[in-house]
Amino acid sequence: MAPHIAKNRETLKKVPKWITDDDYQHSVFQYGLPAHVKHLIDEDVGTDPTYNDVFCYLFNFLDQPLHYLEIGVSVGKSLYQTLSCAKNARVTALELESINPTFGNLLTKEKELARWDKPTSSGSVKQAQRTYTRYKFQTNKFFLFGNRCI
C-alpha cells in the first residue's frame, strides 16, 4: 500500500490551496467545509493510510474499468485523488454547489450535456440552473450533476 500512499501525497502536493477565501465566501454552503476546520483543508495529511489510499489500492485489482459515484464533492480534494489514480474510469458526482473553481481548473470541460432551465424552488437558498456536464481528466471521464456557475 505504500506506493499508493506516496502517489496520493504527491497528487495532493500539486494543489497548494484547495479553495480561495473569495470562492468560499461566495459559495452557498461553503462546499460543506465548516469555517472552524477550513484552515485544515490544505494541511499535510501525513503518512497514515486514508480511505482514498485504500480506494487507490483496490482499484488495481479491478478487471474492468471503474464506475465510481461520489455524492457531495465539496472542494474536490478526495475526488481529485480518485481521478488521479484511476485509469479509464467513468466517474459521476452530485454536488449542490457550483464546481469549486480550483478543482474545475484541474479538469478539461468537454461539454455541458444538459441544463434544466427551470429554477430551483422559490424557497431554496440556491437559485441556479442545474446542469449535467462532462469533463475529462487523464484517461477518465467525469460527469457532474451540479449547478451552473453563475
N, C-alpha and C positions, 0 to 999 in steps of 0.2 A: 504494500500500500504506500510505501514511502515515495515512490516516483510520482504517484498521483497527488499526494500532498504537496510535494515540491512544485509540480506543474501548476496546481491551483494557486499556490502562493506567488509564483511568478506571474500568473494571469492577473491576480489582484494588484500586483505592483504596477501594472500598466495603467491603472486608473488612480491617480493620487487623490482626487477629490470626487466623491460619488454624486454629490448634489450641491449646487451653489446655494448660497443663502437666498438669493433672489428667486430661484426656482422653487425653493422650499416655501418661502413666504407667499408666493403666488399660486401655490397648489391649493386644492380644496381640502384634502385630507392629509396633507403633509406626507404623502406617499406611505402612510402607515408607520411613520417614523416619529415617535413621540419626542418632543423638544428636549426632555431630560436625558435622552440617550443619543440624540443626533450627533453629538461630538464623537461618539464611538464608531460611527459608520466607516471612517477612514483609518481606524487603528489596525495595526497588525494583528491577525487572528492567532498567531502563534503556530506551534508545530503539532499540537494535538489534533487528531482527526476530527473533521466536521462532517455533517451529513452530506455536503457537496463532495467531499473527498470519497466518501463511501459510494455515492452515485457514480462518480467518475471511474472508480474501481470496478463497479458492477457492469458498467457499460461495455467493458472489454469482453465480457462473456456472452454478449448477445449474438445470436446467429443471423439476425436480420436488423434492418435499420430501426433505430429508436423512434418511438412515438411517445412524446412527453407532454403532459399538461401541467401548467402552473397557474394556480388561481391566486391572484394578488402578487403582482410583480414587484411592487414597492419601487425602490430606486433602480432595481435591475441587477444588483450585485450577485445574487445567487444564480439568476438565470444566465448571466454572462459566463459564469464558471461552467454551467451545463453546456452552453453553446460552444465554449472553448474546448471542451474535452470530448464532445460527441462528434460522430462522423456520419454524414448523410442522414441526419435525423430530421424528423418533422416535429417541430415544437410549436405548441399552441398555448397561448396565455390569455387570461382575462384580467383586466385592470380597470378600476374606476377612474383613476387619474388619466390625464394625457400622459404619453410616454415621457419619462424623465429625459430631458434633453441630453444629459451626459451619457446615458445608456443609448439613446437614439443615435447619437453620433458615432457609436461603435458599430452600428448596423448599416447595411445598404438597403434603403427602402426601394422595393421593386414596384409595388402597385397598391393603390387603395382599391380593394376588391368590392367593397360595398359601403354604403353610407345610409343611415337611417335619418332622413331629414326631419322626422317627427321629433320635436324636442322632448326632453325628459319631462316628467310631471311637474306641474306648476309649483308644487311644494318642495321640490328637490333643490338642494343647495348646489347641485352640479347641473348647469344649464349648457350642455354642449351636445353636438350631434354624435351619435355612436358610429363607430367605424369598424371595419374588418380590413386589416392591412397586412400585406405580405412583405417580409423582409428577408434578406439573405445574410448569413454570417458563415464564412468559410464554406464548407460543403453542406451546411444546414439550411433548411427552410424554416422560417419563423413566422407564425401567423398570430396577430394580436387583435383580439376583440377589445376595443377600448373606446376612448373618446377622442374626437377630433381636436387637434391642438388649435386653440383659439387665442 
